[in-house]
């Protein structure tokens, strides 16, 4: 593993020498926690900003930082084109056939050339194929296509989820959430609604508020019904029918209904729910890079989706504990139109909220654009890092300078010099201004590990995500198969009555809800209990409700609780009367009709609960942290990753303190030697940084910060060493300077070795994905198990065309 990857540093590229405008060997590393104060990438088309953005996402993934990337142009899906073996066959499906034809090559020949080019490219930037494999393995990547099933579909309109209590208790944040959700819904209809004057907006906002205050979520069909029959009788002080007559409300409901019924609109309702935690982490806690491809959407649909996503992100963020380390990254590849300086689209309020508040929660934004005049620089005054590439017009340059001054750059550098620097930027060259460093630096972007095939079409995304979809379908098919009874079992429980069988008095009967054309109720034994888990040592105080069912067996032991299945329903969902009047019933086995058995089954049920129901905790030996009672292993590993990053950042801070004074001393000594050499050698001023110390200087700079090693002094150090080799031997002062420089070189090497040893101490103990966790089991005491009942449960099934019963 490279040293900088242990330091939580993003490898952005290499420094460009100010005087010669040539690339040096000095690495430009960006402290990941600096992204907590957000970043903006600005550059015209062809400047290389998309490559820089993809590189930053790659670096976040290498640091186990999850990313949500909003992709309005279709470029970011290239992140999934990582081929560690660099085989032409891997590249072939993604190369441009026209590019191959233009070179007189077949697609296969061109793909082999691209594979060789990419392998050479990453190698020249100090990256190895193993690093590409690490990127591929370290995070889970997926492309989502809202409103389309080309990639992974994601359900945006299935439910307008009620925000959590943290959001509802923050009146300003809650009001913004209501207003923006209402605005987004109406934007889909092409209605540009004013929150103060629009009847449509006020009605929908009131409907959302009415249900969200009761912690009730809504979906689009429910919203259509509520518009026709609102639950409130007045809005403000006016009767609802006066404020918004029923006829007009019906027209609005019809518009929404037409939207719902439109061909292809069902794609907005399909797929997994829009859940930020699921977009950031897998169930096992592995970080994810979730690419939200929206290039296929109309402008209004894009705005709607972006607002819904940002709303969810803010709600998720507010539920997290604070941290000084980078927890997650939001990247937006083109922010044009979403945060303009004058207009106020709904996305602007959300982005400004994130820019102001996300820092405290460890959520870093990176916003990219080629149109600097379309950015609200007042809002971007909260942005600590600016990466500026080649700009197209003088107006663009003027606005960027205005933004830098607003971001706190004024007084830290010379405006005229900065304008000259910006004017001289070429392709893939960027000015990096970071408020956490003492001066800006110009750098060339590194070669990205992902193959840049260009913007992806829907067909290409469909091909890219086909294996993932096939895997999901296989899992779904297995689940459906598990829920289907085989033909033999179906015959054994054949329905024979249209009325519920007569059950002896004293046996408690219960029913589950069922809704099917050919509904069949099948009998099972059910037990319900309340369990209490307590452990002072592990701070566990948890209550759990258990509902378990057992289907009788034909063997000598008809009821065995070891065969029980836990139902994920509350006890209150069990009905004591049939919820459906017209249904068929399977034959009631004699064993379930014997009321004398139920007492012994209750005793066995309690014993089974004592033996099998536990609270499992996870313990991290490395970080000495234990999960909470309601925290899954995946959620705990995600939390451990943040704790590990915080611990690593503290260790890096200690390295800064340890090495700063030594580095200052060596830098001063080397500069004095350089002064002596420069007096005697005219060529010394033309030399570049000595390769022997450039890597050590860059890595030390990642720890000490550029404020400790300026690009100017580093250049002078290199110049001194190069000059020393060509200085005249007879010059006594040059000889002494050479001796001093040689001694300082030895001291630098020793300092670098000591630093490397310290860095090696920052080992994989901070990697929550690989650590073996210790499992801790907390069981309930017998006295802490209260059995509510053991009775007869009628479970709903549907008979399919082949006569098999399928569980509902």
Helices and strands as residue ranges (DSSP letters): H 3-6, E 9-16, E 23-31, G 32-37, E 39-42, H 49-62, E 66-71, G 76-80, H 88-92, H 97-102, H 107-124, H 129-138, E 140-144, E 154-155, H 165-169, H 171-188, H 199-212, H 220-228, E 234-235, E 238-239, H 240-243, H 246-261, G 265-269, E 272-273, H 276-280, E 288-293, H 299-318, E 328-332, H 346-357, G 358-361, E 363-369, G 372-374, G 379-382, E 385-388, H 394-404, I 405-409, H 415-423, E 429-434, E 441-445, H 458-482, H 487-492, E 495-497, E 509-511, E 519-535, E 540-550, G 561-563, E 565-567, G 571-573, E 584-586, G 590-593, H 597-612, E 614-620, E 625-626, H 633-680, G 682-686, H 691-704, H 711-726, H 732-760, G 764-766, E 774-779, G 782-784, E 785-799, E 805-807
